[in-house]
Amino acid sequence: MVEKKIQFGEQWYILATSSPADERRRVLKHNDIFALFDRFGDIQSIGMGEEGIYHGDTCFLSHLELLVEGFRPMYLNSTVKDDNGLFIIELMNPDLYPEGKKHIPKGVLHIFRAKLLWNNACYEHVRVVNFGLDPVEATLSLEFGADYKDIFEVRGFDRTDRGEYMQPRVSERELVLGYKGLDDLIRKTRITFDPPPVKLNDRRADFNVLLPPKGETHFYATIACERDEEPAVRVTDYFTAFNNFTQETSERVQKSCTVVSTDPLFNRWLDRSTADLLMLTTSNREGGYPYAGLPWYSTTFGRDGILTAREYLWVDPGMARGVLSFLAATQATEFDPERDAEPGKILHEARQGELANLKEIPFGRYYGTVDATPLFVGLAGAYYERTGDLAFIRTIWPNIRNALHWIDKYGDRDGDGFVEYARYTEQGLAQQGWKDSYDSVFHRDGRLADAPIALVEVQAYVYEAKLRASELAHLLGEGGLALELEESARQLKERFNQVFWCEEIGTYALALDGAKQQCKVASSNAGHALWTGIATPDYALRVADQLLSDDFFCGWGIRTIPINAARYNPMAYHNGSVWPHDNAIIAEGMARYGFTDKAMKVFSALREASLYMDQTRMPELFCGFEKRPDEGPTLYPVACSPQAWAAACVFSLLQACLGLSFNPRQSEIRFRHPQLPPFLESVEIRNLQINGATVDLLLERYPNNVGVNVLRKDGNAEVVAVA
């Protein structure tokens, strides 16, 4: 075990005691199955030990290695195709001296591996080609193992008791490994081979390779993840799985809005982000839901799903509908202190693994988040503003009302007009905002704040929730409620600017502690007040300027806290790092108040950072070290990558600079004072939809403005640009 779970004040914290075994690991995901491989295409139980094939928060395959005559092949290249569908690896043999066989010189055999995921199974194709002048005889082997660890065990959770491994079942072409957990669920890994191996046991499959010069041979393996409460996996052949995946992906892409620019490097960021969002979005009964990130958060998170959907809303409002539907269906209906649940509260996280089923961890269906509930209401209002889909809003209106009730009754426990949090269960999260590290909320001298805690950004979210709910109430014929919510939002804004503004630090305080004392710490959280409009114009300008000062802005983006803060550490998860989604929210807020030039500075910094990221994939976060000449940003070692709200941030940044909004009641697409950052000469938006109409647009940067040109229009839609 290379990671250990430790506790600070009984708060969960994961201590990584080793770097990943391979920094260039490759990730695949399809609905509820995901896999992490090293660049060879193998799964190694070394380093942090996170590589594996996972389903339902359980590792169904923890070891997989391809060998030739017992030796690992030499690495040539590997890549995941742009649509995230196929992982391709190229290898060659080292010098081999097999017993009783002829010497095989280095580089004679080219070994091609291709992997894809489809319907809870991993499909692999291995092709071996002999490029030598002589015949080759060798043994190719696949070694495997399954430990069935819960994802929290992989992260470092120590268990005293575990379930039982089942007796492996071996036939001519199939191996079944199994585990019966203490939750009485049976989990099986079914591995099938084509052609049948010449030798197969519970740890290894051997294949004979006998090739003439320029000859080739092919092997196929399928690894299916099965749980006894689920329908059996329909295993198909490799090529059918590949065709099914390709067709599914193509249909989703064809229906969606796409963006292309004159900057090929920016286009790589856009394309990777689009592909990552498609991969992370999982189909469920309520629609598509973007899982938070891989490997640690491949499940439904309320806050993450909401903010991802908000960032991506102008491109694909269907994601927001799926998120709203799922969160409405899982909204808490009763008080349950073991899960930090209260009536009307929106889900924080849902887990399916053995530890969650046994309640050894509280996250089976956990509600320990203070911000997901107002953000849910805000997303509902933003979804209506984008689509005009009042019929759908009507179906979740009871959930919206329940969320509003939670805000006023449970969120504001002491009736002071602000929403606070304090956990009920000692197993739950101590900090319940988006910065949920145990040490993320503190005073100027570094002392941790005592609960209940009122975060600055949460009040901003509540303000937006009440304004948007007021509009929806009016549309649904509840005029009295609409006026009540509007007045409540007005009072909140006035009191917020009185109580949270801290002249000593020149910005809004990070939070109020349990004694209603300001945490006089400048933070990126204050930038979220611009996003929802709760800040006064004067304060908004001061916040924006401070966030772009040298203390905050490292050259790659805005740090979570400034370098002069007591707990500043550029390598800390929440106390000095740079989070792309946080930067995007701040940039949107800057543009909202007319500071688009400042938003473009953030946009340009993140675009440059993306150029240094593996596969141009924006990670969950990176370290906040100062930008240095001829060096890229410093990566955070255990950041999720891909991560949903990081992937979606590029769309939010572009929308902020373009001043893009929608008025579905008049079928209008609006651009308010649009601008483009220096690295973009033009941007083409294709298949942008409103009220069933579709338009293609070209936006071109000129010396003093941005021109908006309609290239195609199908249906009733108007494009309005305010220069």
Secondary structure, DSSP 8 states (H G I E B T S, - for coil): --EEEEEETTEEEEEE-S--S-TT-EEEEETTEEEEE-TTS-B-S-TT---EEEETTEEEE-EEEEEETTB--EEEEEEE-TTS--EEEEEE---B--TTS--B-TTSEEEEEEEEEETTEEEEEEEEEE-SSS-EEEEEEEEEE----BHHHHHT---S---EE---EE-SSEEEEEEE-TTS-EEEEEEEEES--SEE-SSEEEEEEEE-TT-EEEEEEEEEEEETTS-------HHHHHHHHHHHHHHHHHHS-EEEES-HHHHHHHHHHHHHHHHHEEEETTEEEE--BTTTB-S-BHHHHHHHHHHTTTT-HHHHHHHHHHHHHT---S-BGGGTB-TT----EE--SHHHHTTSSS-SEE---SSHHHHHHHHHHHHHHHH--HHHHHHHHHHHHHHHHHIIIIISTTSSSS--B--SSTTS-S--SS--STTSSB-TTS-B--SSBEEHHHHHHHHHHHHHHHHHHHHTT-HHHHHHHHHHHHHHHHHHHHHTEETTTTEE-SEE-TTS-EE----GGGGHHHHHT-S-HHHHHHHHHHHTSTTTB-SSSBBSS-TTSTT--TTSSSSS-B-HHHHHHHHHHHHHTT-HHHHHHHHHHHHHHHTTSGGG---S-B------TT----B-TT--SSBHHHHTHHHHHHHHHHTEEEETTTTEEEEES----TT-SEEEEEEEEETTEEEEEEEEE-SS-EEEEEEEEESS-EEEEE-
